[in-house]
Amino acid sequence: MQRKAAWLFFAILIWFWSAVLISAQNDPQAVLAKKQGELDRQRIELEKKSLELQQKELDLERARQEFQAQQSGRSLSMNLSGDVLFDYDKAVLRPEAEQTLKKVAVVLSQFPESKVTVEGYTDSKGAKTTNMQLSRERAQSVKDWLVKNGGVITTNIATKGYGEQYPIALNKNADGSDNPLGRALNRRVSIIVEKSTSTPRP
């Protein structure tokens, strides 16, 4: 008897909730409220995408301003401090280097068809052969990051290591004493973009 009463109770409960759902589905206000909720979600999603697009445009503009002075003709050169990217005498990228390389990736994304060369340089301290190898390894580390995280196609990017060649500042002062500021400038990675004839992405 108790079992029959329990089944009867559950049957009535199921019938009640079915009636409520059918009523809600047939209620114009409920239908309108549901549609309004969907529209609100779509509007929020569009606003989110719009904000993301604006942020990308701001990032691109900041990156362009940062590297604008180094543009010339059909090439773009970005010189990055080796001390920002690497610890002393190391070729493993520092965690802090990621922010700098993200800006580089933003610029490179505007020239997806262009050929890119990553050039590594050192100061004159240490053996020439050691400096040459270090410059090559550092250029390779930057290339690997740009391919893995920056969306650069691996066949479009090459590396070169020049060691202590082509300094942009004096490694030593005129009296032969050490010039640490000049050496810091010479420890660098240059990224050269040969712009293709096609129009870059807007």
For each residue, the residues with C-beta under 8 A, 3 or more apart:
1: 4 5
2: 5 6
3: 6 7
4: 1 7 8
5: 1 2 8 9
6: 2 3 9 10
7: 3 4 10 11
8: 4 5 11 12
9: 5 6 12 13
10: 6 7 13 14
11: 7 8 14 15
12: 8 9 15 16
13: 9 10 16 17
14: 10 11 17 18
15: 11 12 18 19
16: 12 13 19 20
17: 13 14 20 21
18: 14 15 21 22
19: 15 16 22 23
20: 16 17 23 24
21: 17 18 24 25
22: 18 19 25 26
23: 19 20 26 27
24: 20 21 27 30
25: 21 22 30 31
26: 22 23
27: 23 24 30 31
28: 31 32
29: 32 33
30: 24 25 27 33 34
31: 25 27 28 34 35
32: 28 29 35 36
33: 29 30 36 37
34: 30 31 37 38
35: 31 32 38 39
36: 32 33 39 40
37: 33 34 40 41
38: 34 35 41 42
39: 35 36 42 43
40: 36 37 43 44
41: 37 38 44 45
42: 38 39 45 46
43: 39 40 46 47
44: 40 41 47 48
45: 41 42 48 49
46: 42 43 49 50
47: 43 44 50 51
48: 44 45 51 52
49: 45 46 52 53
50: 46 47 53 54
51: 47 48 54 55
52: 48 49 55 56
53: 49 50 56 57
54: 50 51 57 58
55: 51 52 58 59
56: 52 53 59 60
57: 53 54 60 61
58: 54 55 61 62
59: 55 56 62 63 103 106
60: 56 57 63 64 106 107 110
61: 57 58 64 65
62: 58 59 65 66 103
63: 59 60 66 67 103 104 106 107
64: 60 61 67 68 107
65: 61 62 68
66: 62 63 103
67: 63 64 70 71 76 78 103 107
68: 64 65 71
69:
70: 67 76 77 78 79
71: 67 68 75 76 77
72: 75 76 77
73:
74: 194 195
75: 71 72 192 193 194 195
76: 67 70 71 72 107 111 192 193 195
77: 70 71 72 190 191 192 193
78: 67 70 104 107 190 191 193
79: 70 188 189 190
80: 84 85 100 104 142 188 189 190 191
81: 84 85 184 187 188
82: 85 86 120 121 122 138 187 188 189
83: 86 88 184 187
84: 80 81 94 96 97 100
85: 80 81 82 93 94 97 100 101 138 141 142 189
86: 82 83 90 91 92 93 94 97 138 141
87: 90 92 94
88: 83
89: 126 134
90: 86 87
91: 86 134 137 138 140 141
92: 86 87 141
93: 85 86 97 98 101 141 142 145
94: 84 85 86 87 97
95: 98
96: 84 99 100
97: 84 85 86 93 94 100 101 145
98: 93 95 101 102 145 149
99: 96 102 103
100: 80 84 85 96 97 103 104
101: 85 93 97 98 104 105 142 145 146 149 150
102: 98 99 105 106 149 150
103: 59 62 63 66 67 99 100 106 107
104: 63 78 80 100 101 107 108 146 150 191
105: 101 102 108 109 146 149 150 151 152
106: 59 60 63 102 103 109 110
107: 60 63 64 67 76 78 103 104 110 111 193
108: 104 105 111 112 114 116 146 150 151 152 191 193
109: 105 106 112 150 151 201
110: 60 106 107 200 201
111: 76 107 108 114 193 195 196 200
112: 108 109 153 156 201
113: 156 196 198
114: 108 111 156 193 194 195 196
115: 156 157 158 193 194 196
116: 108 146 152 156 157 158 191 192 193 194
117: 157 158 159 160 191 192 194
118: 139 140 142 143 146 157 158 159 160 189 190 191
119: 139 159 160 161 162 189 190 191 192
120: 82 134 135 136 137 138 139 142 159 160 161 162 189
121: 82 135 162 163 164 165 166 167 186 187 188 189 190
122: 82 125 126 131 134 135 163 164 186 187
123: 131 164 167 171 182 183 184 186 187
124: 131 164 167 171 172 183 186
125: 122 171 183
126: 89 122 130 131
127: 130 131
128: 131 132 163 164
129: 132 133
130: 126 127 133 134
131: 122 123 124 126 127 128 134 135 163 164
132: 128 129 135 136 161 162 163
133: 129 130 136 137 161
134: 89 91 120 122 130 131 137 138 161 163
135: 120 121 122 131 132 138 139 161 162 163
136: 120 132 133 139 140 159 160 161
137: 91 120 133 134 140 141 161
138: 82 85 86 91 120 134 135 141 142 161 189
139: 118 119 120 135 136 142 143 159 160 161 189
140: 91 118 136 137 143 144 159
141: 85 86 91 92 93 137 138 144 145
142: 80 85 93 101 118 120 138 139 145 146 159 189 191
143: 118 139 140 146 147 152 157 158 159
144: 140 141 147 148
145: 93 97 98 101 141 142 148 149 150
146: 101 104 105 108 116 118 142 143 149 150 152 157
147: 143 144 150 152 153 154 157
148: 144 145
149: 98 101 102 105 145 146
150: 101 102 104 105 108 109 145 146 147
151: 105 108 109
152: 105 108 116 143 146 147 156 157
153: 112 147 156 157
154: 147 157
155:
156: 112 113 114 115 116 152 153
157: 115 116 117 118 143 146 147 152 153 154
158: 115 116 117 118 143
159: 117 118 119 120 136 139 140 142 143
160: 117 118 119 120 136 139
161: 119 120 132 133 134 135 136 137 138 139
162: 119 120 121 132 135 165 166
163: 121 122 128 131 132 134 135
164: 121 122 123 124 128 131 167 171 186
165: 121 162
166: 121 162
167: 121 123 124 164 170 171 182 186
168: 185 186 188
169: 179 181 182 183 185 186
170: 167 173 179 182
171: 123 124 125 164 167 178 179 182 183 186
172: 124 176 177 178 179 182
173: 170 176 177 178 179
174:
175:
176: 172 173
177: 172 173
178: 171 172 173 183
179: 169 170 171 172 173 182 183
180: 183 184
181: 169 184 185
182: 123 167 169 170 171 172 179 185 186
183: 123 124 125 169 171 178 179 180 186 187
184: 81 83 123 180 181 187
185: 168 169 181 182 188
186: 121 122 123 124 164 167 168 169 171 182 183
187: 81 82 83 121 122 123 183 184
188: 79 80 81 82 121 168 185
189: 79 80 82 85 118 119 120 121 138 139 142
190: 77 78 79 80 118 119 121
191: 77 78 80 104 108 116 117 118 119 142
192: 75 76 77 116 117 119
193: 75 76 77 78 107 108 111 114 115 116
194: 74 75 114 115 116 117
195: 74 75 76 111 114 200
196: 111 113 114 115
197:
198: 113
199:
200: 110 111 195
201: 109 110 112
202:
